[in-house]
Amino acid sequence: QVQLVESGGGLVQPGGSLRLTCTASGSIGSISTMGWYRQAPGKQRELVIILTSGGITNYGDSAKGRFTISRTNARKNTVFLQMNSLNPDDTGVYYCNADIQKAGTDRIQTYWGQGTQVTVSS
């Protein structure tokens, strides 16, 4: 089994910052793309930011200039989302996303975390 676990959500005031963490675990062969999506109340899930194993970052419109993404450790199975200058429009459930090749297989599948709530409010 492969699992993505997020942490770091919470309540923050407008203008503040949060750092989200997502760690992939389980029977993992390799991980290509890891990143974040979010879903605001009453809206569809949208891209926030993703990072490929080759180091290319793709930004959703909301992330440009305010959010950064990084992957660390030797296995590159942990991804961080640093969010700065948060505003109420950033409120929503943030989901970790990863394209993972399970160990012993050639198939790449997309996995999702359970989501972590981010609320920006004064």
Buried (B, 14 or more C-beta within 10 A) or exposed (E): EBEBBBEBBEEBEEEBEBEBBBBBEEEBBBBBBBBBBBBBEEEEBEBBBBBBEEEEBBBBEBBEEBBBBEBEEEEBBBBBBBBEEBEEEBBBBBBBBBBBBBEEEEEBEEBEBEBBEBBBEE
